[in-house]
Amino acid sequence: MAIIDFINFYIVPGLLLGSIYAVGAIGITMVFGILRFAHFAHGDMATMGAFIALAVVGLFGVTPWTALPIAMVLTAILAVGIDRTFYDYLRKRPAILTVMASLGVALMLRSLVQVIWGVDPQTYQRGIVRPDTYFGILLRPRELYTFLSVIVIVVALTIFLRASKWGKAMRAMSDNPDLARLSGVDNRMVTLLLWTIVGALCAASGFMLAINTELTPMMGWFLLLPMFAAAILGGVGRVEGAVLGGLIVGMVEELSVLVMPGQYKAATAFVILLLILLVRPRGLLNGKVL
Amino acid sequence: MELIGLANYAIFMGILIGIYALLSLALNIQWGFTGLFNAGVAGFFAIGAYTSAILTSTPALNRMGGFEWPILLGWAAAMLVAAMIAWPIGKICLRFRSDYLAIATIGVAEIFRLIIKSEDWLTGGSRGITGIPRPFGDLPYVQSQLAYLALVVIAVLVVYLLVERQLKAPWGRMMRAIRDNEAAAAAMGKQVEARRLQAFIFGSAIMGLAGALFVHFNRSITPEAIDPMIATFLIWIMLILGGSGNNRGAILGAAVIWIIWSVSELLTDRLPTEVAIQAKYIRIFIIGLMLQLVLRFRPEGILPEERKRNPVGPG
């Protein structure tokens, strides 16, 4: 097999899948790091975001990529609403109860999608798109846009977290919540901001998976395991770790078909998760261990 | 005639409630007494179901197995295999907070679903496994159902009594101590990790047994028989609503939720087809919402744990 074919058939799809995982894993790692619980509704929130984008496309007749920012805003509002309704009152109780509540929210979100949009696979746009060639590398426009969007999202988020006042507050909450509170960080505002970002990221990851494959009510649930594997592999609480972890998990998944049957692609994330918990639970970039 | 039909339905419900009661009791060992979040209950259930099915069924051309083992041996094997799969998972994840165990158990359930679907030679793929013997299966219908009900009730009773006894023993006190204050228990020289692993394996084995009871009742199994997320969730809500930390509560919750769940299915089945599919998902939505309501308004469940100090879950 020529190198260029290897790149086209394994590396590019791996990076594509990996960057979608990365966007989702950032949200997971932020909730895990700041609110200190595993958010199981993350995948189904991504599904919801993807379907909201579908509704926007249907209602206003805009292109999918124009619908994406609108869907991100709407999903962010939804995420804040879910936090206020279902998670907020549990914050004083053991965190594992919030994990449980989030599993319930996952089920509710998914069944809502199934009630509103049905169970059949759908797409944003019909028709086959031919890939363009860039120095021998085949890329469809939607794949190119996905890579560009992921880069924009990661860079914007990094700048926000490093340079802005609220970004620093969020990192402070993640590092040491008691100290952050003592220094006057507004807990509620950080939580509000967190869910805004998480909701928007969910919508982005769901949308990007859907535009590169198709929309199904279960798509988000299948994202959950790879996203958690990515977050833990990178180190819980580390945004750049989540990106790194997402890319690795996506790449390993695509490469795994070289050595094992394709239907077990989904199992690789699980194996990565167990291995990293076994040998280095802090993750590659020294995250938190709860 | 109506009455007989109703009685038959009641027996059928009774058997399923018994099987769910076993699952709820098993989850109570893991969550109620130890504070472990197993989000893959259906996975361990399916592992038990398929193990016993493969070992006890009649030989078939399209797959391995059909060893025609005695049924009781099949049940024992179901428990053993479920326990053996629980062991490494628990060993890796129980060092950390229960969130990690929850993620890993979701993984177990998903992977096992993949295996069921794709390994035709082992599990019969989407056609599933048929020809699974049923104890007292040769009797006429009603007697056979009654006999199976008795069998399930005995299984529930045995597990209930064993667990109750165990909890009254020093072991039970130690488990509650670990759950409520891990640091203090560790300081008293209790081996927190090993004990948790014990509870996780024990609970998983009983989930495997419940799977075996289910598969011999049904006489066949296909991948569609178990929807991991919904089954797991039903069992969780049974336990939380019934009262986690209380074995009678676990059994009561299984009965209440299973009756609500099946009666609502009877109702939605009468709707016209276009609406019926939507109604099915609305039922799932309501189950999710119910959990939120119980967590919010009655976190201790209908029958709270007897010691009042820490009503819900781990501290």
Interface residues (C-beta under 8 A of the other chain):
Chain A: F32 F37 A38 F40 F86 Y89 L90 R93 P94 A95 I96 L97 V99 M100 A101 L103 G104 V105 A106 L107 M108 R110 S111 L112 Q114 V115 G118 V119 W221 L224 L225 F228 I232 P261 Q263 Y264 A266 A267 A269 F270 L273 L274 L277 L278 P281 V289 L290
Chain B: G35 F37 A39 I89 I92 C93 R95 F96 R97 S98 D99 Y100 A102 I103 A104 I106 G107 V108 E110 I111 L114 K117 S118 M229 I230 F233 W236 I240 I277 Q278 Y281 I282 I284 F285 I287 G288 L289 L291 Q292 L295 R296 P299 V312 G313 P314 G315
